[in-house]
Amino acid sequence: MALPEPPVPPDVDLRNFKFMPLEVARLRDSELASVASGEEFKAAVMLWCAAWHQIPAGSVPNDDRWLAHHSGAGNNWAKVKNEALRGFTECSDGRLYHDVVVEKVRESWEMKRAQRERTKSATQARWERNGQRNGQENIRNGYRNGENFVRNVHQGIGPDKTKDFNTCSYLNCQATGTRSRSTTGGPWYCSPHFEAVFHGIEAAPEPASKGNGKFSD
């Protein structure tokens, strides 16, 4: 007769699950609790715990030496084997699966997969939010840098435009001072004449002051 297929996928791994669910009444009223000796009961529970952290979870190797060691029975394994393996079934992969432990494994595995999907979705959403935020910030910085460049050129405070210029280039103004302005990095003007040239005013106002070495900008 062919052995049954394993009841859980081969990659089911619950080693990071420190706690194994235990239905108290179900164990208390079980046949194992009724007929097994203390040594047999201990060996059975020890194998449940070992199966919980095996891969696939819920199974143990069909190896008497391994079972003797992990059940805690040691040299008494042959004596306790029948009751210790109560509820275990050999499957086509050669391993022994415990029906009740497998039931709890399936429940916990689904919880783990659901949590993994929630974490994945939350991480993706966070990346998208951060990407949008960074993109918006880059756009704002681009506009801000562009505005600052234009403003600095006009006010004569951009790169290589902080030198003192002695005379205004507007017609016969010839006002002396520092920090004159330029429309394109070319001719320099005192503040009143810069506004006139920049805004296309034909009759430019008189400079705010002449010869005092300072102009408002």
C-alpha positions as CSV (number, residue, x, y, z in Angstrom):
1,M,0.0,0.0,0.0
2,A,1.4,3.4,-1.0
3,L,2.3,5.8,1.8
4,P,0.3,9.0,2.0
5,E,1.7,12.3,0.8
6,P,3.1,14.7,3.5
7,P,0.3,16.8,4.9
8,V,2.3,20.0,4.8
9,P,4.6,21.5,2.1
10,P,8.3,20.7,2.5
11,D,9.3,24.3,3.2
12,V,7.1,24.9,6.2
13,D,9.5,26.3,8.9
14,L,8.3,27.4,12.3
15,R,11.7,27.5,14.0
16,N,11.1,31.2,14.9
17,F,7.8,30.2,16.7
18,K,8.9,29.7,20.3
19,F,5.5,28.6,21.5
20,M,3.5,25.6,20.3
21,P,-0.3,25.7,20.9
22,L,-1.6,23.1,23.4
23,E,-5.2,22.4,23.9
24,V,-5.3,21.5,27.6
25,A,-8.6,19.7,27.7
26,R,-7.8,17.8,24.5
27,L,-4.6,16.5,25.9
28,R,-6.0,15.8,29.3
29,D,-8.8,13.6,27.8
30,S,-6.7,11.9,25.2
31,E,-6.0,8.2,25.0
32,L,-2.4,8.8,25.5
33,A,-2.9,10.5,28.8
34,S,-5.2,7.6,29.9
35,V,-3.0,4.6,29.0
36,A,0.6,5.8,28.7
37,S,3.1,5.5,31.5
38,G,4.9,8.6,32.8
39,E,8.0,7.7,30.7
40,E,6.0,7.0,27.6
41,F,4.0,10.3,28.1
42,K,7.2,12.3,28.5
43,A,8.7,10.7,25.3
44,A,5.6,11.5,23.3
45,V,5.5,15.2,24.4
46,M,9.2,15.6,23.8
47,L,8.7,14.3,20.2
48,W,5.8,16.8,19.6
49,C,8.1,19.6,20.6
50,A,10.9,18.3,18.4
51,A,8.5,18.0,15.5
52,W,7.4,21.6,15.9
53,H,10.9,22.9,15.0
54,Q,11.7,20.4,12.3
55,I,11.5,21.2,8.6
56,P,8.8,20.5,7.5
57,A,7.2,21.4,10.8
58,G,5.1,18.7,12.4
59,S,7.4,15.8,11.3
60,V,10.3,13.8,12.7
61,P,12.8,11.5,11.0
62,N,11.9,7.8,10.9
63,D,15.2,7.0,12.6
64,D,15.2,5.1,15.9
65,R,18.5,6.6,17.1
66,W,17.3,10.1,16.4
67,L,14.0,9.4,18.1
68,A,15.6,7.8,21.1
69,H,17.8,10.9,21.6
70,H,15.1,13.6,21.0
71,S,12.4,11.8,23.0
72,G,14.7,11.7,26.0
73,A,14.2,7.9,26.3
74,G,17.7,7.0,25.3
75,N,18.3,3.3,25.9
76,N,14.7,2.8,26.9
77,W,13.4,3.9,23.5
78,A,12.3,0.4,22.5
79,K,10.2,0.2,25.6
80,V,8.4,3.4,25.1
81,K,8.3,3.6,21.3
82,N,4.8,2.4,20.6
83,E,3.1,5.0,22.9
84,A,5.6,7.7,22.2
85,L,4.7,7.5,18.5
86,R,1.0,7.4,19.0
87,G,-0.6,9.8,16.4
88,F,2.5,9.7,14.1
89,T,2.0,8.5,10.5
90,E,4.8,7.6,8.1
91,C,4.4,9.5,4.8
92,S,5.9,9.1,1.3
93,D,8.9,11.3,2.1
94,G,10.0,8.8,4.8
95,R,9.2,11.1,7.7
96,L,6.7,10.7,10.5
97,Y,3.9,13.3,10.9
98,H,1.8,13.8,14.0
99,D,-1.8,14.6,13.1
100,V,-2.5,17.0,15.9
101,V,0.8,18.8,15.7
102,V,0.3,19.1,11.9
103,E,-3.1,20.7,12.6
104,K,-1.5,23.4,14.7
105,V,1.4,23.8,12.2
106,R,-1.1,24.6,9.5
107,E,-2.8,27.3,11.6
108,S,0.5,28.9,12.6
109,W,1.9,28.7,9.0
110,E,-1.1,30.6,7.7
111,M,-0.6,33.2,10.4
112,K,3.1,33.5,9.4
113,R,2.3,33.9,5.7
114,A,-0.4,36.5,6.4
115,Q,2.0,38.5,8.6
116,R,4.7,38.3,5.8
117,E,2.2,39.6,3.3
118,R,1.2,42.5,5.6
119,T,4.8,43.4,6.2
120,K,5.6,43.2,2.4
121,S,2.6,45.5,1.6
122,A,3.5,47.9,4.3
123,T,7.1,48.1,3.2
124,Q,6.1,48.6,-0.5
125,A,3.7,51.4,0.6
126,R,6.4,53.1,2.6
127,W,8.9,52.9,-0.3
128,E,6.2,54.5,-2.6
129,R,5.5,57.2,-0.1
130,N,9.2,58.0,0.4
131,G,9.7,58.0,-3.4
132,Q,6.9,60.4,-3.9
133,R,8.1,62.6,-1.1
134,N,11.7,62.6,-2.4
135,G,10.5,63.4,-5.9
136,Q,8.4,66.3,-4.7
137,E,11.3,67.6,-2.6
138,N,13.7,67.4,-5.6
139,I,11.2,69.3,-7.7
140,R,10.9,72.0,-5.0
141,N,14.6,72.2,-4.6
142,G,15.0,72.5,-8.4
143,Y,12.6,75.4,-8.4
144,R,14.1,77.0,-5.4
145,N,17.7,76.7,-6.8
146,G,16.5,78.2,-10.1
147,E,14.8,81.1,-8.4
148,N,17.9,81.7,-6.2
149,F,20.2,81.7,-9.3
150,V,18.0,84.2,-11.1
151,R,17.7,86.4,-8.0
152,N,21.5,86.2,-7.3
153,V,22.3,87.2,-10.9
154,H,19.9,90.2,-10.8
155,Q,21.2,91.3,-7.4
156,G,24.8,90.8,-8.2
157,I,25.4,88.3,-5.4
158,G,25.8,85.1,-7.4
159,P,29.2,83.5,-8.4
160,D,31.8,86.0,-9.5
161,K,29.3,88.9,-9.0
162,T,30.2,90.1,-5.5
163,K,33.0,92.4,-6.7
164,D,32.8,96.1,-6.2
165,F,31.7,98.0,-9.3
166,N,32.5,101.7,-9.3
167,T,30.1,103.3,-11.8
168,C,26.5,102.8,-13.0
169,S,26.3,102.1,-16.7
170,Y,22.9,103.8,-17.3
171,L,23.5,106.7,-19.7
172,N,25.3,109.5,-17.8
173,C,24.5,108.4,-14.3
174,Q,28.1,107.4,-13.4
175,A,27.0,106.9,-9.8
176,T,29.8,105.2,-7.8
177,G,29.2,102.5,-5.3
178,T,29.3,98.8,-4.5
179,R,26.9,95.9,-5.1
180,S,25.4,97.3,-8.3
181,R,23.0,95.0,-10.3
182,S,23.2,93.2,-13.6
183,T,20.3,91.9,-15.7
184,T,22.3,89.2,-17.4
185,G,25.8,89.4,-15.9
186,G,26.6,92.2,-18.3
187,P,26.4,96.0,-17.6
188,W,26.0,97.0,-14.0
189,Y,23.5,99.5,-12.6
190,C,22.7,101.2,-9.4
191,S,19.5,100.0,-7.8
192,P,17.1,102.6,-9.3
193,H,18.5,102.3,-12.8
194,F,18.5,98.5,-12.6
195,E,14.8,98.5,-11.9
196,A,14.2,100.9,-14.8
197,V,16.3,98.8,-17.2
198,F,14.9,95.4,-16.0
199,H,11.3,96.5,-16.2
200,G,11.7,98.5,-19.4
201,I,10.9,102.0,-17.9
202,E,12.1,104.6,-20.4
203,A,12.3,107.5,-17.9
204,A,14.5,106.1,-15.2
205,P,14.4,107.7,-11.7
206,E,17.3,109.4,-10.3
207,P,19.7,107.3,-8.2
208,A,18.8,107.1,-4.5
209,S,22.2,108.6,-3.7
210,K,25.4,109.5,-5.5
211,G,29.0,109.2,-4.5
212,N,28.2,107.8,-1.0
213,G,29.6,104.3,-1.8
214,K,26.3,102.4,-1.0
215,F,23.2,101.6,-2.9
216,S,20.1,99.9,-1.8
217,D,19.3,96.5,-3.5
